[in-house]
Amino acid sequence: MWVNRSDFFRLLLEWHSKFGDTYQLWIGLRPFIAMADADHIQEILKSSVHIDKNLEYDLLLPFIGTGLVTSSGSKWHTRRKLLTPTFHQNILEEFLPLIEKQIKTLVKVLRKEVNNVNGFDIKPYAKLAALDTIGNTAMGCELNSQENSQLEYVKALDELTAIMQKRFITPWLKPNLLFNLTSLSKRQKACIDVIHTFTRKVVKERKDNFKLFKDQTSDANKKKTPYGKNYTNRALLDLLIEVSEDGKVLSDEDIQEEVDTFMFAGVDTTSVTLSWVMYVLGKHPHVQDKIVEELNEKIPNFGDEKLTVNILSSLDYLGRTIKEVLRLYPSVPFIGRQIYKPLTIGDHTILPGTSIFINVFALHRNEKHFENPEKFDPDRFLEENKKDRHRFAFVPFSAGSRNCIGQKFAMIVLKIAVATLIKTYRVKSIDPEEKLGLVGEIVLNALNGIHVTLEERA
């Protein structure tokens, strides 16, 4: 309780070594079961009954309401079914130019750090790039946060995320009764007001545009041309408006919930993964060279040539590299479930009222599932090397019915970002892992920053 956040994360890992892959602990009056065994985890993630997120996720309700991340039961099933088509390959294809544009801005912004021998923290840059990318593709608006990080919405989202992270891992800040007495509560409310005001404004503007588009399109053309075919800069928000059927299926509040969810769930996970990829590549220069070789071979005019999802899928080595980084540094280190009905796993029955937290970090470094687990080796994800692996041993995007709906989108963003950065710069990492101060919050953070150096690639 009284150790710092990094020490607590280390203790959770040590307890797996001491007590086994699955153990029980109590935090206050609440029983928790920590899991790092693929067989046990499979019983949780494949279940169609135990799909409720644990109670910590209730802390997100004032911000994202009961959107896809926090909802359960029939509402979750309905939303999931409704939203899945918005991540179809044809839709993702439309996002590629938007993603490329934001990553090229990141390359430009990073130029001021080239040849900075003392190094710099890559995380803030990655976060602003992710914010611009998700803002552009989810909301259809140009935030330009990479070149204007003082934007009120940007500052509010950043501060709100920090407050949420703190509440997730601080037991006495979890009860609303106590939290509401703190200055953090006032700041949280102020940040949420800024974010919701901004999102409502964007939803209204996109909805007005949608109505205008429909009014200006003849009935005959509507039948031939689905909405958005000639509608420039189509965003996920537009697709939500389309399926909402003018409030019959989704209200404006429902749409806002999902847009806020996309922003919250997408920005931190994407930015922290990009930061970890740069950190790992900074320790393995030969891997950077192999990524460039693959790019030169498969996309000789990378940066000028029009990208497609299929072309990006052909970058096998880059894909394996990103997966191996996600194994070592999963962006979401814990997956939580709340048990409301008895669940028998092996010889044990887990009682209602228990919180499960799947320790993804420990699972991905479990010797039972990965030989020499601390070693970075992208070839672990060659088909011949993974064919006998337990299918729940690698779950960076969760698994089962509640897996991450945006995982294909995330991999596309990461591939474009990593390819563009490594094609432009050589990166070198400064600190060993033990100096980073790893901490498991909503995402896997480094308390002391992720410091790297850059030099222009000849």
N, C-alpha and C positions, 0 to 999 in steps of 0.2 A: 504493500500500500504506500509506503513512504519512500520507495526508491524512485529514481527519475524514470521517464518514459522509456528510454533506451534500455535501462537495466531491467525493467519489467518485461520488455519484449525478450531479452536474453534469458530471463528466468523461465518464461514459458517454454522456451526451447530446451533449456536444461532439464526441466521437469519431464519432458518427453524422454530424454535419455535416462532419467532416474526412475520414472514410474511406468514407462511404456508408451506405445503409440496412442493409446486411449487412456485418459485418466480424468478423475473428477476433482474439481476444486470448488470452493465456496468464496464468493465475493459478497461480503455482508451476509444477508439472509438468503441469497440466491444461489442455487446449485448450477454449476456449469460443467459440461463435459467437453474436454479438448480432444480432438481427433486428428491423427496423422497417418491413419491406416486406410488404404484404398478400399479394402473389403467393407469396413465399417462405414466409410464415407459414402460408398455406393448405396448402402441401405437408406441413407438420408436423401441423397440427391436424386435417386431414381424414384423416390416415393411420390405418389400423386396425392397423398394425405398430408404429409408433413412439409407443407410449402410455405408456412408462415415465417417471415423474417423474425429474428429475435427482438426483444423489447427495445434494444438500443435504437432500432430503426424508427421508433416512435419519435425520437428526437428530431427527425427530419420533417415531420408532418407540418410544422408551421411554415416551412419553406416550400416543399414540393407536394404537400397534400398526400392524397392516396393515389399517386400515379403508379406507373408500372413497377417501380422499385419497391414501393412500400405497401401496395394493395395486396389483398389475398382473396380467396374464395371466388365467387362467381364474377366479381368485378375484375379481378386479375385475369381470369380466363378470357373474359370478353375483350378486355383491353389488349391482351397479348395477341389474340386472334385478329383483332382489328389492325394492330400496328405492324404485325409481321410483314405484310406486303410492302410497307414503306422502305424496307431494307432489301428489296429485290435487286438483283444485279443490274437490271436496266436503269433503276433509279440511282444506284451507286455510280453508274457510268456517268451520269449527268453531273455528279459532284466533283469529278476528277479535276477539271480546270480550276474550280474554286479552291480545292485543296492545294494544287500546284502554286497558285497565286500566293497563298498565305505562306507556304514554305519558302518560296523565293524571297518573300519579305524577311523571313527569319534569317536566311543566308545573308541578306544585305545588312540587317541590324547587327548580326554577329561580327561583321567586319571590324568594328571598333575594338574587339577583343583579340584580334589576330596578333600573335607575337607578344601577348601579355604573359611574360615569363612567370609571374606570380600566380597565374590561373584565375579563374572566376567561377562562380556558381552557375551551372547551366540551367538549374530548375526554373528560376524566374523567366528566363527567355522562352523555355519550352512551354511554360504555362500560358504566357501571353499568345504564343503561336497557336496553341490548342484552343484558346478562347476565341481568337479570330476565326479559326477553321470551323469550330462547332457553331459559333455565332452565324457564320456565313451559310453553312449547310443546314443547320437546324431552324434558324429564325429567318434566314434570307436577308440579314442586314450586315452592313460593314461596320464593325466595331472599331477597327483600326487601333486596337489596344497596343500592338507592338510599337507603334509610333506615337501613341498617346495613352500611356498607362494611367494617366490621371482621370480618365473618364469615370464619372460617378458610378455607373453600373459595374465597371471593372473593379474598382476599389471595394464596392459593396460585396460583390461575389467573393473576392479574395478574403475579405475580413470575415464574412459569414462562414466560409469553409473552415477557416482557422478556429472559429468559435465551436463549430460542430465537431471538429476533430478533438478539441479539448474536452468537450462534454462526453464524447464516446469513451474516453479512457480515464475520466475522473469521476469516481463513484458518487461523491457528494454533490456534483453538479448535475447529475441525472434527474433527481426528483424536481419537478417543476416548482414545487413549493419553495425549495431552497434556491434553485437557479433564479427564480423571479426576484429574489432579494438582492441579486448581484448586479454590478454595473454591466456585466456581459449580457444580461438579459435585455437591458435597454439598447445596447449596441446591436444585438441580434435583431430586435424589432425594427430598429432604424434601417438596417441593411435589407431586411426582408421587404420593407415598404418601398425602398428604392428599386429593388429587383422586380417586385410585382408590378409596380407602376410602369416600369420600362417594358416588361413582357406584355402587359395589357395593351399598351400603346402599339406595340409591334403586331400583336394579334389583330387588333382593330384595323390597322392599316392594311395588312395582308388580306383580311376578310373583305374589306372594301374593294381592294384590287381584284379579288376573285369574283365578286359580284359584277364589277365593271367588265371583266373579261367575258363573263357569261352573257351579260346584256348585249355586248358588242359582237357576239358570235351567233350566227344564224343557227336555227335548230338543225338544219341539214349538216352544217359543218361540225356541230357538236357530236353528231352521231359518227362522223368520219374521224374526227380528231379529238381524242380524250383531252381533258383539261391539262394544260401544262406543256403540250407538245410544242406550241409556239410561244409559250410563256417563259420569258427569260429569267434566269437565276431562280429556278424553282427550288424550294426548300422543303424540309420535312414538315414544317408548319403548314405549307400549302396543301400537302397531302392530307394532313389532319383536318384541315378546313374542308377539303373535298369529301372525305368520308363522314364528316360530321352531319351532312345533310341538313345544313342550316339549323342546327340545334336539336334535331330529332334524335341523333345518335350520340353526339358529343356536344355538350354546352361549351360556351366560351371559357368557363372555369375549368372544365375537363381538358380543353386544349391547352390552357395555360399550365395546368399541372404537368402535362406531358412535355411541353417545351422546357419548363423549369427543370424537369427530371433529366431531359437530354443534356441540358447545359451542366447540371450538377454532376451527373454520372459520367459524362463524356470528357469534360475538361481536365479534371484531376487525374483520372485514370490514364488518359492519353499522354498528358504532359509528364507524368511521373515515369511512365514506361519509356518514353523517348529519352528522358534524362538517364535512366538506367542503361538503356542501349548505348548511349554515348559514353557512359562510364565504363562499361564492359569493353567496348571497342577500343577505348583509350588505353586499356591494359593489354590489348591483343592487336598490334599493328598489322600482323600478317593477315588477320581476318578482314581488316579494312581493305587491304590490297586485293583480297579474293573477291570482295563485294564489288570493287571497281572493275576487276577483270570480267566478272559476270555481266555487269552493266555494259561494258564495252563490247562484249560478245553479243548480247541479246538485244540491247537498245543502243546501237552505235551513236545515234543522235539524241541521246537522253538530254532533256531540257528543251529541245526544239521539236522533237517528234511528239505527235499526239498520243497520249497514253490511253490504254484501254484496260479493263479489269483482266482480260485474258493475258495481255502482255505482262502486267504486274504479277499474275499468277505464275508466269514462266520463270520468275526470279527465285529459283528453288533455294539457292544458298542463302540469299538474303532472308527468305522466309524462315529457314531453319535457324538462322542466327537470332532472329527476333524471338522465336519460340524458346530457344535455349536461354535467352535473357529473361523471358517471362517465367521460365522454370526457376532460375536462381533468384530472381527479384520479382515475384508476382505483384502486379500493381495493387491487387486487393488481397492482402495477406490473410484475412479471415473471412469465412462465409458463415453467417449466423442463421440458425433456425430455432424457433420456439416450439416445444413439444406440448401439444394439448390433448393427445391421446396416447395411451401406453404403447411403447415401441420396443419390441424384442430384437436384440442383436446378439447372436451367439447365445451365451449363457446368461446374459444380462437383460433386464427389462428397465428401460428408461421411463421414468414416471412423468406424468403431466406436471407442468410447472418448471421443467428443466430447460435450460438454454444450452444449445449445442453451438460450439464454435469450431469449425473446421479450420485447422491451422495449415493453410495452403503452403506457407513458407516451409514448415517442417515436413509436410507431405512431399514436396518437390525435392527435398534434400534427404529423403529417407533411403537408406542403403538397400532396403528391401526391394525398392522399385527402380533405383538408379545406381549403377556401379560407379564408385568414386564420385559421389554426388557433388562435392565441392568444385570439381573441375569443370571448366567451361568447354563444351564440345558440341558444336552445332550438328555434328554427324549423328548424335543420338536420335535425331529426327529423320534420318534416312529411313525409307520404308522397311528395309531389311532389319534395321536395328530397333524399330518400335513395334513390329508386328506382334510380338509376344508380350508386350507390356500391358499391364492392367489398364483398362480403359478409364478408370477413375484415378490413375496415378498422376495425371497431368490435367489440372483443371483451372487454368488461369482465368477463364471466362465462366467459371462454375460449370455445371453439367446438368443433364436431365431437363425437366420441363421449365425450370427457372434459369436456364443458362442465359448468358448475356445476349440480348437481341441485336446489339450493335457490334458484335465481334468481327464480322466481315468488314464493316465500315472502319473499325479501329485498325485492323491489319492493313487496309489500304492506305490510311493516313500514315501509319508507321513506315510502311514500305517507301512511300513517296518521300517522307521526311528524312529517313535514314539514307536512302539512295542519294538524295539531293545534297545533304550535308557532307557525306563521306566522299562524294564525287568532287566537292569543292574544297574541303578541308581535311587535313590530318589532325586527329584528336589524340590527346595524351591525358591520362588520368593521373592525379597527383597523390591521392590518399589510398592506403590499403583499406579493405572492408572494415577492419576492426576500429578504424578511426572515424568512420562515417556516423556512428551513433544511430544504427538502424532502429526504427520505431514503427510498430504496427498500429496505425490509426485507421481511418476509413480507407486510406491508401498506404502503401509502404513508403515511408519517408526516411530521409537521412537528416538527423537532428543538426548535424554540423555542415550540411550542404554537400553538393556533388561538384567538386572543383576539377576543372579540366583546363588544358591549354589548347589553342588552335594555331595551325599554320596553313598558309595557302598551299594547295596541292598543285604541283607543277603540271 
